[in-house]
Amino acid sequence: MTIVKVTRKYQITIPESVRQMAGLRVGDKVLVEYDERDAVIKIRVLRPVKRTRFKLGRKLTAEEIERAIEEGLSGCVDLRR
């Protein structure tokens, strides 16, 4: 556990040990939320999802369309949690 200081611009530095454990890299995006029940700030790393690419000019099968929809939905973030 490490204590960090909030700057006057409300910024904090994530300690190196935490960055390594979370696998954070420069340019990564994180979701920051406040959990009222536990009174804690949660930070979740958002990982980009590999998208399936389709070649233009050919017809897609129903299975390909359904698989692409499932992949897209699995990459969505539920902000209600």
DAJO-V628682 format. One record per residue. RES is the residue in one letter. SS is DSSP state (helix for helix, strand for strand, loop for the rest). Layout:
# DAJO-V628682
res | ss
RES | SS
RES | SS
This chain:
# DAJO-V628682
res | ss
M | loop
T | loop
I | loop
V | loop
K | loop
V | loop
T | loop
R | loop
K | loop
Y | loop
Q | loop
I | loop
T | loop
I | loop
P | loop
E | helix
S | helix
V | helix
R | helix
Q | helix
M | helix
A | helix
G | loop
L | loop
R | loop
V | loop
G | loop
D | loop
K | strand
V | strand
L | strand
V | strand
E | strand
Y | strand
D | strand
E | loop
R | loop
D | loop
A | loop
V | strand
I | strand
K | strand
I | strand
R | strand
V | strand
L | strand
R | loop
P | loop
V | loop
K | loop
R | loop
T | loop
R | loop
F | loop
K | loop
L | loop
G | loop
R | loop
K | loop
L | loop
T | loop
A | helix
E | helix
E | helix
I | helix
E | helix
R | helix
A | helix
I | helix
E | helix
E | helix
G | helix
L | helix
S | helix
G | loop
C | loop
V | loop
D | loop
L | loop
R | loop
R | loop
